Amino acid sequence: MAFGPFPPAPPAAAEPAIRRRSPIALFLLLPGALYLALFFLVPFVSLVLTSFQAPREFGDIGQYDYAFKWENYVTVIQTYLPHIGRSFLYAAIATVLALLFSYPLAYFIGVKLRRFPLWQALALTLVIAPFFISFLLRTLAWKQILSDEGPVVTVLQALTIMPEGAHITQTPAAVIFGLTYNFIPFMCLPIFASLERLDVRYLEAGGDLYASPVTTFLRITLPLSLPGVVSGTLLTFIPASGDYINASSAFLGAPDTAMIGNVIEANFLQLQNYPAAAALSIILMGAIVVLVGVYVKRSGTEDLL
């Protein structure tokens, strides 16, 4: 039996025409773009230009002219390298400590209290409650609690745990403690958001397959909550690196615990060395961008950027 020619194939569907961008959408984006340009781009450009300024010849203190004095960056790095290293070291330790405190707390609120909405809401309120109190007041309160006449030192000395004349404030430990305490909510809430969406049936399946609690945590809970962990560590490490309150001599720190934020404050408000303060700010931002990029890349959560 002879077969006739096959019918011609149907014409390929025409590619959908690319939609023209709606002018209404662009108009709606305009306020946000103007806001970013006015309050981020313009100050950033001004900061970069200030970092290259040179002292005005025969001018008073605090008077500078726009120039391209790139030596400002070399000078501040040579002068304040210990402060830069100390800032990132303190911030890294505080971030790790905040993670160790926050993850069990977030797990308890997000998983264990899931069946008790009222208690879960109360626990979240207690975590968020410090935000209703000024950052300065909270740090100042801890200065009074940890002072030489405060209850902590008094009890430790009474128990002969701390020798007479020892201090808690004005030490690196006090600064790291202040950073950890003040930024725990920033760590806890993103982790809670990830754990609150965790399907507990995965945990039950791990138990049914005879996995130990440790194996279940390492193979199921931790990977599924990793986006929250990465977000929490970024929200803690970035502001902690530039913090200048906890390390200040007026609060928990001392001159030998000063961080880069304290140096920027001193150069800007006291010494009126605006190019040095601006150069340090640019160095701080650049270092944080590099560290955050490497950290997110290594953790496999590039979608967070």
Short mmCIF file of the C-alpha atoms (twelve columns), coordinates in Angstrom:
data_MODEL
# 
_entry.id   MODEL 
# 
loop_
_atom_site.group_PDB 
_atom_site.id 
_atom_site.type_symbol 
_atom_site.label_atom_id 
_atom_site.label_alt_id 
_atom_site.label_comp_id 
_atom_site.label_asym_id 
_atom_site.label_seq_id 
_atom_site.Cartn_x 
_atom_site.Cartn_y 
_atom_site.Cartn_z 
_atom_site.pdbx_PDB_model_num 
ATOM 1   C CA . MET A 1   0.000  0.000  0.000  1 
ATOM 2   C CA . ALA A 2   1.524  3.275  -1.067 1 
ATOM 3   C CA . PHE A 3   1.536  6.152  1.266  1 
ATOM 4   C CA . GLY A 4   1.213  9.638  0.046  1 
ATOM 5   C CA . PRO A 5   3.484  12.423 1.087  1 
ATOM 6   C CA . PHE A 6   3.317  13.416 4.693  1 
ATOM 7   C CA . PRO A 7   1.326  16.534 5.403  1 
ATOM 8   C CA . PRO A 8   3.429  19.604 5.881  1 
ATOM 9   C CA . ALA A 9   4.444  20.298 9.419  1 
ATOM 10  C CA . PRO A 10  2.522  23.045 11.122 1 
ATOM 11  C CA . PRO A 11  4.324  26.343 11.146 1 
ATOM 12  C CA . ALA A 12  6.384  26.963 14.210 1 
ATOM 13  C CA . ALA A 13  4.730  29.125 16.747 1 
ATOM 14  C CA . ALA A 14  5.848  32.645 16.393 1 
ATOM 15  C CA . GLU A 15  8.056  33.914 19.140 1 
ATOM 16  C CA . PRO A 16  6.018  35.989 21.551 1 
ATOM 17  C CA . ALA A 17  6.689  39.604 21.051 1 
ATOM 18  C CA . ILE A 18  8.777  41.116 23.764 1 
ATOM 19  C CA . ARG A 19  6.634  43.314 25.837 1 
ATOM 20  C CA . ARG A 20  7.518  46.917 25.828 1 
ATOM 21  C CA . ARG A 21  8.365  48.249 29.202 1 
ATOM 22  C CA . SER A 22  5.421  49.964 30.655 1 
ATOM 23  C CA . PRO A 23  6.054  53.636 31.414 1 
ATOM 24  C CA . ILE A 24  3.868  53.225 34.490 1 
ATOM 25  C CA . ALA A 25  6.253  50.613 35.924 1 
ATOM 26  C CA . LEU A 26  9.224  52.875 35.271 1 
ATOM 27  C CA . PHE A 27  7.372  55.762 36.863 1 
ATOM 28  C CA . LEU A 28  6.684  53.654 39.969 1 
ATOM 29  C CA . LEU A 29  10.377 52.758 40.193 1 
ATOM 30  C CA . LEU A 30  11.424 56.398 39.929 1 
ATOM 31  C CA . PRO A 31  10.889 57.362 43.622 1 
ATOM 32  C CA . GLY A 32  12.949 54.406 44.850 1 
ATOM 33  C CA . ALA A 33  15.698 55.111 42.337 1 
ATOM 34  C CA . LEU A 34  15.808 58.773 43.325 1 
ATOM 35  C CA . TYR A 35  15.897 57.823 47.001 1 
ATOM 36  C CA . LEU A 36  18.864 55.478 46.456 1 
ATOM 37  C CA . ALA A 37  20.665 58.039 44.330 1 
ATOM 38  C CA . LEU A 38  20.113 60.837 46.828 1 
ATOM 39  C CA . PHE A 39  20.831 59.002 50.086 1 
ATOM 40  C CA . PHE A 40  23.310 56.327 48.965 1 
ATOM 41  C CA . LEU A 41  25.027 57.149 45.678 1 
ATOM 42  C CA . VAL A 42  25.613 60.850 46.314 1 
ATOM 43  C CA . PRO A 43  26.988 60.364 49.873 1 
ATOM 44  C CA . PHE A 44  29.162 57.489 48.647 1 
ATOM 45  C CA . VAL A 45  30.663 59.593 45.863 1 
ATOM 46  C CA . SER A 46  31.205 62.437 48.315 1 
ATOM 47  C CA . LEU A 47  32.914 60.014 50.721 1 
ATOM 48  C CA . VAL A 48  35.233 58.753 47.996 1 
ATOM 49  C CA . LEU A 49  36.163 62.303 46.957 1 
ATOM 50  C CA . THR A 50  36.749 63.280 50.578 1 
ATOM 51  C CA . SER A 51  39.101 60.333 51.087 1 
ATOM 52  C CA . PHE A 52  41.464 61.821 48.475 1 
ATOM 53  C CA . GLN A 53  41.469 65.359 49.872 1 
ATOM 54  C CA . ALA A 54  44.686 67.147 50.846 1 
ATOM 55  C CA . PRO A 55  45.140 69.709 53.629 1 
ATOM 56  C CA . ARG A 56  44.651 73.257 52.468 1 
ATOM 57  C CA . GLU A 57  47.906 75.149 52.286 1 
ATOM 58  C CA . PHE A 58  48.078 77.784 55.016 1 
ATOM 59  C CA . GLY A 59  44.598 76.699 56.105 1 
ATOM 60  C CA . ASP A 60  43.263 75.996 59.555 1 
ATOM 61  C CA . ILE A 61  42.659 72.554 61.027 1 
ATOM 62  C CA . GLY A 62  39.783 70.819 59.272 1 
ATOM 63  C CA . GLN A 63  40.186 72.698 55.980 1 
ATOM 64  C CA . TYR A 64  40.924 70.516 52.956 1 
ATOM 65  C CA . ASP A 65  40.920 70.819 49.191 1 
ATOM 66  C CA . TYR A 66  39.847 68.215 46.669 1 
ATOM 67  C CA . ALA A 67  42.844 66.422 45.212 1 
ATOM 68  C CA . PHE A 68  43.955 62.894 44.361 1 
ATOM 69  C CA . LYS A 69  46.066 62.148 47.409 1 
ATOM 70  C CA . TRP A 70  45.948 58.355 47.325 1 
ATOM 71  C CA . GLU A 71  48.611 58.305 50.047 1 
ATOM 72  C CA . ASN A 72  45.763 58.827 52.536 1 
ATOM 73  C CA . TYR A 73  44.891 55.145 52.197 1 
ATOM 74  C CA . VAL A 74  48.476 54.022 52.754 1 
ATOM 75  C CA . THR A 75  48.756 56.249 55.811 1 
ATOM 76  C CA . VAL A 76  45.581 55.048 57.512 1 
ATOM 77  C CA . ILE A 77  46.390 51.391 56.813 1 
ATOM 78  C CA . GLN A 78  49.857 51.760 58.318 1 
ATOM 79  C CA . THR A 79  48.541 53.713 61.284 1 
ATOM 80  C CA . TYR A 80  45.354 51.835 62.089 1 
ATOM 81  C CA . LEU A 81  46.030 48.291 60.897 1 
ATOM 82  C CA . PRO A 82  45.730 46.907 64.476 1 
ATOM 83  C CA . HIS A 83  42.326 48.552 64.830 1 
ATOM 84  C CA . ILE A 84  41.145 47.089 61.533 1 
ATOM 85  C CA . GLY A 85  42.279 43.593 62.482 1 
ATOM 86  C CA . ARG A 86  40.805 43.955 65.965 1 
ATOM 87  C CA . SER A 87  37.459 45.027 64.540 1 
ATOM 88  C CA . PHE A 88  37.083 41.967 62.334 1 
ATOM 89  C CA . LEU A 89  38.395 39.660 65.053 1 
ATOM 90  C CA . TYR A 90  35.920 40.949 67.644 1 
ATOM 91  C CA . ALA A 91  33.089 40.865 65.110 1 
ATOM 92  C CA . ALA A 92  33.915 37.287 64.056 1 
ATOM 93  C CA . ILE A 93  34.047 36.028 67.654 1 
ATOM 94  C CA . ALA A 94  30.812 37.825 68.533 1 
ATOM 95  C CA . THR A 95  29.136 36.364 65.435 1 
ATOM 96  C CA . VAL A 96  30.145 32.816 66.382 1 
ATOM 97  C CA . LEU A 97  28.986 33.303 69.972 1 
ATOM 98  C CA . ALA A 98  25.704 34.819 68.835 1 
ATOM 99  C CA . LEU A 99  25.163 31.831 66.545 1 
ATOM 100 C CA . LEU A 100 25.827 29.374 69.376 1 
ATOM 101 C CA . PHE A 101 23.312 31.160 71.601 1 
ATOM 102 C CA . SER A 102 20.728 31.924 68.935 1 
ATOM 103 C CA . TYR A 103 20.412 28.619 67.079 1 
ATOM 104 C CA . PRO A 104 19.122 26.581 70.052 1 
ATOM 105 C CA . LEU A 105 16.811 29.441 70.980 1 
ATOM 106 C CA . ALA A 106 15.473 29.744 67.431 1 
ATOM 107 C CA . TYR A 107 15.066 25.957 67.195 1 
ATOM 108 C CA . PHE A 108 13.107 25.844 70.431 1 
ATOM 109 C CA . ILE A 109 10.812 28.677 69.348 1 
ATOM 110 C CA . GLY A 110 10.413 27.630 65.733 1 
ATOM 111 C CA . VAL A 111 10.097 23.836 66.130 1 
ATOM 112 C CA . LYS A 112 9.311  22.865 69.705 1 
ATOM 113 C CA . LEU A 113 6.804  25.658 70.348 1 
ATOM 114 C CA . ARG A 114 5.090  25.318 66.984 1 
ATOM 115 C CA . ARG A 115 2.164  23.488 68.563 1 
ATOM 116 C CA . PHE A 116 1.717  26.259 71.131 1 
ATOM 117 C CA . PRO A 117 1.149  29.485 69.178 1 
ATOM 118 C CA . LEU A 118 0.587  31.599 72.266 1 
ATOM 119 C CA . TRP A 119 3.858  30.553 73.891 1 
ATOM 120 C CA . GLN A 120 5.649  30.919 70.568 1 
ATOM 121 C CA . ALA A 121 4.394  34.486 70.185 1 
ATOM 122 C CA . LEU A 122 5.457  35.265 73.761 1 
ATOM 123 C CA . ALA A 123 8.944  33.864 73.183 1 
ATOM 124 C CA . LEU A 124 9.320  35.908 69.992 1 
ATOM 125 C CA . THR A 125 8.221  39.005 71.872 1 
ATOM 126 C CA . LEU A 126 10.945 38.416 74.450 1 
ATOM 127 C CA . VAL A 127 13.528 38.136 71.673 1 
ATOM 128 C CA . ILE A 128 12.339 41.332 69.979 1 
ATOM 129 C CA . ALA A 129 11.828 43.267 73.239 1 
ATOM 130 C CA . PRO A 130 15.405 44.678 73.370 1 
ATOM 131 C CA . PHE A 131 14.672 46.589 70.145 1 
ATOM 132 C CA . PHE A 132 12.234 48.748 72.118 1 
ATOM 133 C CA . ILE A 133 15.104 49.989 74.284 1 
ATOM 134 C CA . SER A 134 17.848 52.274 73.032 1 
ATOM 135 C CA . PHE A 135 21.086 50.600 71.978 1 
ATOM 136 C CA . LEU A 136 22.974 53.110 74.106 1 
ATOM 137 C CA . LEU A 137 20.867 52.476 77.192 1 
ATOM 138 C CA . ARG A 138 21.276 48.708 76.928 1 
ATOM 139 C CA . THR A 139 25.040 48.997 76.620 1 
ATOM 140 C CA . LEU A 140 25.219 51.521 79.446 1 
ATOM 141 C CA . ALA A 141 23.160 49.195 81.644 1 
ATOM 142 C CA . TRP A 142 25.644 46.376 81.065 1 
ATOM 143 C CA . LYS A 143 28.470 48.755 81.950 1 
ATOM 144 C CA . GLN A 144 26.854 49.287 85.341 1 
ATOM 145 C CA . ILE A 145 26.180 45.571 85.814 1 
ATOM 146 C CA . LEU A 146 29.757 44.572 84.913 1 
ATOM 147 C CA . SER A 147 31.461 47.443 86.709 1 
ATOM 148 C CA . ASP A 148 33.799 46.860 89.643 1 
ATOM 149 C CA . GLU A 149 31.007 47.756 92.078 1 
ATOM 150 C CA . GLY A 150 28.387 45.807 90.135 1 
ATOM 151 C CA . PRO A 151 26.747 42.537 91.181 1 
ATOM 152 C CA . VAL A 152 28.722 40.319 88.785 1 
ATOM 153 C CA . VAL A 153 32.185 41.329 89.972 1 
ATOM 154 C CA . THR A 154 31.047 41.389 93.594 1 
ATOM 155 C CA . VAL A 155 29.694 37.836 93.448 1 
ATOM 156 C CA . LEU A 156 32.708 36.474 91.548 1 
ATOM 157 C CA . GLN A 157 35.100 38.024 94.033 1 
ATOM 158 C CA . ALA A 158 33.054 36.704 96.953 1 
ATOM 159 C CA . LEU A 159 33.331 33.214 95.458 1 
ATOM 160 C CA . THR A 160 37.096 33.773 94.941 1 
ATOM 161 C CA . ILE A 161 36.633 33.155 91.225 1 
ATOM 162 C CA . MET A 162 37.907 36.617 90.338 1 
ATOM 163 C CA . PRO A 163 40.917 38.073 92.169 1 
ATOM 164 C CA . GLU A 164 40.782 41.444 93.845 1 
ATOM 165 C CA . GLY A 165 41.542 44.324 91.537 1 
ATOM 166 C CA . ALA A 166 40.514 42.464 88.365 1 
ATOM 167 C CA . HIS A 167 38.114 44.088 85.932 1 
ATOM 168 C CA . ILE A 168 35.502 42.912 83.478 1 
ATOM 169 C CA . THR A 169 34.824 46.218 81.792 1 
ATOM 170 C CA . GLN A 170 37.527 47.863 79.671 1 
ATOM 171 C CA . THR A 171 38.632 44.424 78.439 1 
ATOM 172 C CA . PRO A 172 38.265 42.644 75.080 1 
ATOM 173 C CA . ALA A 173 35.947 40.130 76.753 1 
ATOM 174 C CA . ALA A 174 33.549 42.896 77.768 1 
ATOM 175 C CA . VAL A 175 33.529 44.365 74.256 1 
ATOM 176 C CA . ILE A 176 32.847 40.969 72.673 1 
ATOM 177 C CA . PHE A 177 30.138 40.308 75.246 1 
ATOM 178 C CA . GLY A 178 28.467 43.613 74.418 1 
ATOM 179 C CA . LEU A 179 28.591 42.908 70.699 1 
ATOM 180 C CA . THR A 180 27.179 39.415 71.201 1 
ATOM 181 C CA . TYR A 181 24.357 40.582 73.433 1 
ATOM 182 C CA . ASN A 182 23.295 43.507 71.268 1 
ATOM 183 C CA . PHE A 183 23.221 41.534 68.024 1 
ATOM 184 C CA . ILE A 184 21.636 38.271 69.194 1 
ATOM 185 C CA . PRO A 185 18.174 39.300 67.865 1 
ATOM 186 C CA . PHE A 186 19.705 39.913 64.434 1 
ATOM 187 C CA . MET A 187 20.976 36.346 64.477 1 
ATOM 188 C CA . CYS A 188 17.976 34.662 66.072 1 
ATOM 189 C CA . LEU A 189 15.163 36.017 63.907 1 
ATOM 190 C CA . PRO A 190 16.473 34.897 60.464 1 
ATOM 191 C CA . ILE A 191 17.237 31.423 61.830 1 
ATOM 192 C CA . PHE A 192 13.763 31.265 63.350 1 
ATOM 193 C CA . ALA A 193 12.244 32.230 60.001 1 
ATOM 194 C CA . SER A 194 13.998 29.267 58.350 1 
ATOM 195 C CA . LEU A 195 13.219 26.774 61.107 1 
ATOM 196 C CA . GLU A 196 9.603  27.890 61.385 1 
ATOM 197 C CA . ARG A 197 9.071  26.717 57.780 1 
ATOM 198 C CA . LEU A 198 10.846 23.419 58.399 1 
ATOM 199 C CA . ASP A 199 8.625  20.389 57.725 1 
ATOM 200 C CA . VAL A 200 8.906  18.296 60.883 1 
ATOM 201 C CA . ARG A 201 8.003  15.197 58.868 1 
ATOM 202 C CA . TYR A 202 11.590 15.232 57.605 1 
ATOM 203 C CA . LEU A 203 12.783 14.924 61.190 1 
ATOM 204 C CA . GLU A 204 10.325 12.126 61.859 1 
ATOM 205 C CA . ALA A 205 11.513 10.337 58.714 1 
ATOM 206 C CA . GLY A 206 15.084 10.570 59.945 1 
ATOM 207 C CA . GLY A 207 14.074 8.940  63.211 1 
ATOM 208 C CA . ASP A 208 12.150 6.204  61.363 1 
ATOM 209 C CA . LEU A 209 15.318 5.450  59.377 1 
ATOM 210 C CA . TYR A 210 17.234 4.959  62.668 1 
ATOM 211 C CA . ALA A 211 19.262 8.131  62.339 1 
ATOM 212 C CA . SER A 212 20.630 9.492  65.583 1 
ATOM 213 C CA . PRO A 213 19.559 12.976 66.709 1 
ATOM 214 C CA . VAL A 214 23.009 14.293 65.820 1 
ATOM 215 C CA . THR A 215 22.846 12.781 62.331 1 
ATOM 216 C CA . THR A 216 19.325 14.126 61.842 1 
ATOM 217 C CA . PHE A 217 20.477 17.591 62.803 1 
ATOM 218 C CA . LEU A 218 23.587 17.555 60.611 1 
ATOM 219 C CA . ARG A 219 21.938 15.961 57.564 1 
ATOM 220 C CA . ILE A 220 18.435 17.478 57.682 1 
ATOM 221 C CA . THR A 221 17.910 20.382 60.092 1 
ATOM 222 C CA . LEU A 222 21.122 22.315 59.534 1 
ATOM 223 C CA . PRO A 223 21.113 22.193 55.695 1 
ATOM 224 C CA . LEU A 224 17.472 23.268 55.538 1 
ATOM 225 C CA . SER A 225 18.107 26.160 57.925 1 
ATOM 226 C CA . LEU A 226 21.362 27.243 56.266 1 
ATOM 227 C CA . PRO A 227 19.832 30.289 54.495 1 
ATOM 228 C CA . GLY A 228 18.712 31.614 57.880 1 
ATOM 229 C CA . VAL A 229 22.145 30.960 59.375 1 
ATOM 230 C CA . VAL A 230 23.886 32.810 56.542 1 
ATOM 231 C CA . SER A 231 21.467 35.738 56.763 1 
ATOM 232 C CA . GLY A 232 21.859 35.914 60.539 1 
ATOM 233 C CA . THR A 233 25.650 35.849 60.426 1 
ATOM 234 C CA . LEU A 234 25.693 38.613 57.822 1 
ATOM 235 C CA . LEU A 235 23.251 40.752 59.806 1 
ATOM 236 C CA . THR A 236 25.480 40.293 62.854 1 
ATOM 237 C CA . PHE A 237 28.985 40.479 61.407 1 
ATOM 238 C CA . ILE A 238 28.486 43.541 59.197 1 
ATOM 239 C CA . PRO A 239 27.198 45.986 61.845 1 
ATOM 240 C CA . ALA A 240 29.449 44.501 64.533 1 
ATOM 241 C CA . SER A 241 32.524 45.237 62.398 1 
ATOM 242 C CA . GLY A 242 31.709 48.935 62.321 1 
ATOM 243 C CA . ASP A 243 30.400 49.232 65.871 1 
ATOM 244 C CA . TYR A 244 31.898 52.052 67.927 1 
ATOM 245 C CA . ILE A 245 29.712 52.027 71.036 1 
ATOM 246 C CA . ASN A 246 30.633 48.805 72.825 1 
ATOM 247 C CA . ALA A 247 34.373 49.347 72.315 1 
ATOM 248 C CA . SER A 248 34.207 52.976 73.424 1 
ATOM 249 C CA . SER A 249 35.935 53.948 76.659 1 
ATOM 250 C CA . ALA A 250 32.666 55.511 77.775 1 
ATOM 251 C CA . PHE A 251 30.979 52.101 77.713 1 
ATOM 252 C CA . LEU A 252 32.603 48.651 77.804 1 
ATOM 253 C CA . GLY A 253 35.938 49.281 76.117 1 
ATOM 254 C CA . ALA A 254 39.235 51.039 76.648 1 
ATOM 255 C CA . PRO A 255 41.812 52.747 74.411 1 
ATOM 256 C CA . ASP A 256 43.525 49.417 73.738 1 
ATOM 257 C CA . THR A 257 40.230 47.805 72.637 1 
ATOM 258 C CA . ALA A 258 39.252 50.542 70.173 1 
ATOM 259 C CA . MET A 259 37.792 49.322 66.885 1 
ATOM 260 C CA . ILE A 260 37.786 50.928 63.479 1 
ATOM 261 C CA . GLY A 261 34.461 52.627 64.224 1 
ATOM 262 C CA . ASN A 262 36.039 54.420 67.182 1 
ATOM 263 C CA . VAL A 263 38.927 55.579 64.993 1 
ATOM 264 C CA . ILE A 264 36.539 56.903 62.342 1 
ATOM 265 C CA . GLU A 265 34.551 58.740 65.003 1 
ATOM 266 C CA . ALA A 266 37.687 60.254 66.532 1 
ATOM 267 C CA . ASN A 267 39.096 61.399 63.188 1 
ATOM 268 C CA . PHE A 268 35.806 62.882 62.080 1 
ATOM 269 C CA . LEU A 269 34.511 64.552 65.257 1 
ATOM 270 C CA . GLN A 270 37.615 65.262 67.323 1 
ATOM 271 C CA . LEU A 271 40.668 65.450 65.074 1 
ATOM 272 C CA . GLN A 272 38.705 66.806 62.085 1 
ATOM 273 C CA . ASN A 273 40.819 64.629 59.834 1 
ATOM 274 C CA . TYR A 274 38.056 64.050 57.318 1 
ATOM 275 C CA . PRO A 275 40.186 62.373 54.596 1 
ATOM 276 C CA . ALA A 276 41.452 59.764 57.077 1 
ATOM 277 C CA . ALA A 277 37.946 59.085 58.356 1 
ATOM 278 C CA . ALA A 278 36.619 58.770 54.810 1 
ATOM 279 C CA . ALA A 279 39.484 56.490 53.725 1 
ATOM 280 C CA . LEU A 280 38.906 54.229 56.727 1 
ATOM 281 C CA . SER A 281 35.200 54.084 55.889 1 
ATOM 282 C CA . ILE A 282 35.939 53.057 52.296 1 
ATOM 283 C CA . ILE A 283 38.419 50.423 53.491 1 
ATOM 284 C CA . LEU A 284 35.862 49.067 55.958 1 
ATOM 285 C CA . MET A 285 33.155 48.837 53.301 1 
ATOM 286 C CA . GLY A 286 35.494 47.232 50.778 1 
ATOM 287 C CA . ALA A 287 36.778 44.648 53.254 1 
ATOM 288 C CA . ILE A 288 33.242 43.747 54.327 1 
ATOM 289 C CA . VAL A 289 32.116 43.339 50.704 1 
ATOM 290 C CA . VAL A 290 35.038 40.993 49.983 1 
ATOM 291 C CA . LEU A 291 34.576 38.946 53.153 1 
ATOM 292 C CA . VAL A 292 30.816 38.670 52.664 1 
ATOM 293 C CA . GLY A 293 31.216 37.674 49.019 1 
ATOM 294 C CA . VAL A 294 33.700 34.921 49.872 1 
ATOM 295 C CA . TYR A 295 31.566 33.703 52.766 1 
ATOM 296 C CA . VAL A 296 28.351 33.538 50.734 1 
ATOM 297 C CA . LYS A 297 30.176 31.870 47.837 1 
ATOM 298 C CA . ARG A 298 31.669 29.207 50.078 1 
ATOM 299 C CA . SER A 299 28.354 28.562 51.842 1 
ATOM 300 C CA . GLY A 300 26.573 28.005 48.521 1 
ATOM 301 C CA . THR A 301 23.870 30.600 49.110 1 
ATOM 302 C CA . GLU A 302 24.630 33.093 46.329 1 
ATOM 303 C CA . ASP A 303 20.910 33.764 45.923 1 
ATOM 304 C CA . LEU A 304 21.021 35.798 49.139 1 
ATOM 305 C CA . LEU A 305 23.074 38.522 47.462 1 
# 
